[in-house]
Amino acid sequence: EGVLEAAEGFPFPFPENAYELMWNHKLKYKGIGGVRYNNQIAPTAGGSFSVTVIREELLGLYYKRGVKIEDINNVLLYFFQEVESPARLAGNILLVHETLNQTELPRQAWIYNPGQRRVRRAPNVAYDNPGTASDGLRTNDMTDMFNGAMDRFDWNVVGKKEMYIPYNSYGAHAEGVSYDDFVRPGHLNPELMRYELHRVWVIDATLKDGMRHINARRTFYLDEDSYQIVLIDHYDGRQQLWRASEAHCINYYEVPTYWSTVEVHYDLQSGRYVGQGFDNTKAVNTFNVEMQPQQFTPQALRTRGRR
């Protein structure tokens, strides 16, 4: 659970197994310091919805030029997330130190609750615990399609194939597109989505005996060129297809990186879905913002929460 002797880019340019492919996804370039609005919607089956406005900051020491994994004290990245609205959630803050080897040192997380005005540890911000304000439609390890430790599943490469996948989704990223333009009952507006025929790696992740997770199995589809996870099939304990996830990606040419602009997770049993990443009416991803690790400490979280 981890990698050695790698820096800045994909650690495995010629991947030989599922673990190496997943690490290429997890370590894809995200900018050294980034600020974005990762706004979220979770419409009802009938299509009514409200917007959760979420501001996020990310500092990725791994991506700094000249830095080696051995230099970063097992911290892959620092992550700060604050809910700005609705009012009932505003001021809730999450701080994460994402460790590289999570069996050696699990993810470190803290939350600030404005009602209690205090910081406390948040060990449950991992695996299949519900994601922020997601109505239980998204787990923590579904952010960025997959994140965190891989130790609860056995991972195997099924092979490669051509299939239509979300790609070059600039319509979903366009400035000024409203939430009403996006939301339809049961799915996002297909007129804003784009799919292209591409080659993908197919990976099966099967829950290990004795381990717990709401998914008994997941099938991941990784774009062959970028290692970005673009699709996921989620299976429940009965081995029935339960959820389906799509990452609608664009090329951020100025960075450069290929990354999702919108992620959507469909619950096929309830007819609902949760989407995140909507930045069409807010400032878009800002990469390479100057940040320091001192901005991502529990004490700094306490100070920022009390402003």
KOLMAR-622067 format. One record per residue (C-alpha): x, z, y. Coordinates in steps of 0.2 Angstrom, whole numbers, plus 5000, padded with zeros to 4 digits. Layout:
BEGIN
XZY...
END
This chain:
BEGIN
500050005000501149935014502549815018504349825021505649715030504349625041504049605059503049515072502149385061501449355044502449455031502149335017502349155022502249105004500949234997500949254978499549374975497949444983498849594991500049485000498649375006497649525013499149585022499349425030497549445037497849625042499449585051498949425060499449425078498249525090499249535105500449675110499249765121497449705122495749745131494149675126492249705126491649705108489849715111488649735097486849705092485849755077484149665079482549725069481849605056480649545069482049505081481949645094483649715099484649815112486449795116487849925113489149895126490849935118492549935127494149935117495949945119497349905106499249925106500149835092501949895091502149785075502049625086503349675099504849555099506349635090505349775082505449805064504249895053505550035050505550065069503750105071503550265062502250195050500950165065500449985064499349995080498450115092496550085095495350155108493550125108492250185121490350155121489750115139487950095135486550135131486450305140486150405124487850345117488850325133490450415134490750425115492550385112493550345096495450355095496350285079498150275074498150145061499550185049500450045039500550135022498850235021499250315004500850395012499850445028497950405029497250335045497250465059495650465070494850575083493250565092492650635109490850685111490350695129488950825125490150945117491550895129492850915115493950815104493950835085494650745070493650605062494350585044492750485040493150335051493650235035493050145020491150135018490650255031489450175044490250085059489950135077488050115082487849985068486150055060487050075044487249885043489149885044490449995037492050045045493149935034492049785039492749775056493949625058493049575042494249695032495349835038496149995031496750045014496549934999496750074986494950084980494849904974495749794962496249634971496349464962496549284968495249174961495949014967495848894982494348774986493648675000492048735008491148735024491648895034491448955052492748865063493148825081491648925086491848885105489948875107489849055102491249105114490549005129490449095146488649145151487749125134486449265134486049385120484249305120485149135117486049215102484749315093483449245081482449345068483549365053485049265059486049215074485549045083486348915072486448795087487848905094488848915078490048785071490548755052491948635046492548585029494248685026495248745011495148935008495949064997494649154987494949334983493849454972494049644975493249744961492949934963494150034952493450154939493250324947493250264965491750264976491150134988489450054992490049884987490449864968491249704972491749594987492249414987493349365002493649185009495249165019495649015029497148935021498048895038497749065047497449195033495949245044494449305033493049195037491749245024491349385013490049404999489649594996488849644979487949814976488149934961486949814951488049674955486749594965487249494981486849614995487649565011488549415018489849415032490449275044491849275056491549145070493349105076494249015089496048975094496549085108497848955113498649055127499149195115499249105103498149175089496649115078495449265078493549295078492549285094490949345085490749435068489049445060488549545044486849495036485949615025485049495013483849635006483149705023483249545032484249625046485949595053487249665065488349565076489849615086491149535098489949465111490949445127490049305135489349405150490849525151492749495153493449405138494849465127496349505138498049505128499749565132499149705144500549835147500249995137501150145130500950245115500650395127499050325132498350345114498650535110497250665107497750745124497550575133495850555124495350725130495850685148494950515148493350585141493250715155493350585169
END
